[in-house]
Amino acid sequence: MSAGLRDVLGMTQWRKEHPKATWAEIEAAVDERMNQLRAQLIQDVVQMGETEKWSQKPEEERPKCATCGKPLLARGEQTRFLQTTGGEAVKLTRTYGTCLKSGVGFFPAFMSS
């Protein structure tokens, strides 16, 4: 592992502060930092998919209702917090949509048309 990655994770400083840390303590500290980095990366990559607002797209290109298959109507942006498998929270601000036919609202992490 490179010194740069240790520095990014803050492990170089952590090790200086914990010179007598056990294997389990080191492993827990690495896992905690990796989970935080993983959550940030997931959040950034998911948000990349929202650069083009689907509310501006023609009806046939909009995401479809999972219940009836009709195009969703955009209802503005909302923020949700999801939890990663590593236990970290990811904040997502995405377009919320509703189906005019079923009345169901959707805030999916990934919208597909």
C-alpha positions in Angstrom: 0.0 0.0 0.0 1.3 3.4 -0.8 2.1 6.1 1.7 -0.3 8.4 -0.2 -3.3 6.1 0.5 -2.4 5.8 4.1 -2.3 9.6 4.3 -5.7 9.9 2.5 -7.2 7.5 5.0 -5.6 9.3 7.9 -3.9 6.1 9.0 -0.4 7.6 9.2 -1.5 10.1 11.8 -3.7 7.5 13.5 -0.7 5.2 13.9 1.4 7.9 15.4 -1.4 8.5 17.9 -1.8 4.7 18.6 1.8 3.3 18.6 0.8 0.2 20.7 -2.4 -0.6 18.8 -3.2 -4.3 18.5 -4.0 -6.0 15.2 -7.7 -5.8 15.9 -7.6 -2.1 16.7 -5.6 -1.4 13.5 -8.1 -3.5 11.5 -11.1 -1.7 13.0 -9.5 1.7 12.3 -8.8 0.8 8.7 -12.3 -0.6 8.2 -13.9 2.5 9.6 -11.9 4.8 7.3 -12.5 2.5 4.3 -16.2 2.5 5.0 -16.3 6.3 5.1 -14.3 6.5 1.9 -16.5 3.9 0.2 -19.7 5.8 1.2 -18.3 9.1 -0.2 -17.4 7.4 -3.4 -20.8 5.8 -3.7 -22.5 9.1 -3.1 -20.4 10.9 -5.6 -20.9 8.3 -8.3 -24.7 8.1 -7.8 -25.0 11.9 -7.9 -23.1 11.9 -11.3 -26.1 10.1 -12.8 -28.4 13.1 -11.9 -26.6 15.6 -14.1 -29.4 15.6 -16.7 -32.8 16.3 -15.1 -35.3 13.7 -16.3 -38.1 16.2 -15.6 -36.9 18.0 -18.8 -37.1 14.9 -20.9 -39.9 13.9 -23.2 -42.5 11.6 -21.6 -41.3 8.5 -23.4 -37.7 9.0 -22.0 -38.8 9.6 -18.4 -38.5 6.9 -15.7 -41.5 4.6 -15.5 -43.7 3.7 -12.6 -42.6 0.3 -11.1 -46.3 -0.5 -10.5 -48.0 0.3 -13.9 -45.2 1.3 -16.3 -46.5 4.8 -17.0 -44.0 7.8 -17.1 -43.4 9.6 -13.8 -44.2 13.2 -13.2 -41.3 15.1 -11.6 -42.2 16.6 -8.2 -39.0 18.5 -7.5 -35.9 17.4 -5.6 -35.8 15.7 -2.3 -33.0 14.5 -0.1 -32.8 11.0 1.4 -30.2 9.2 3.5 -29.4 5.6 2.6 -27.1 3.3 4.6 -24.3 1.4 2.9 -23.5 -2.2 3.8 -20.5 -0.7 5.7 -22.9 1.2 8.0 -22.2 4.6 6.7 -24.9 7.1 5.6 -25.0 8.4 2.1 -26.9 11.6 1.3 -28.7 11.7 -2.0 -30.5 14.7 -3.5 -32.5 13.5 -6.4 -35.6 14.2 -8.4 -38.8 12.8 -6.8 -41.5 11.5 -9.1 -45.0 10.4 -8.8 -47.2 8.3 -11.0 -50.4 10.1 -12.1 -52.2 6.7 -12.6 -51.3 4.8 -9.4 -50.5 7.9 -7.2 -47.3 6.2 -6.0 -44.2 8.3 -5.3 -40.7 7.2 -6.2 -37.3 8.3 -5.0 -35.1 5.6 -6.5 -31.3 5.7 -6.1 -31.1 4.9 -9.8 -33.7 6.0 -12.3 -34.0 4.1 -15.5 -36.2 4.8 -18.5 
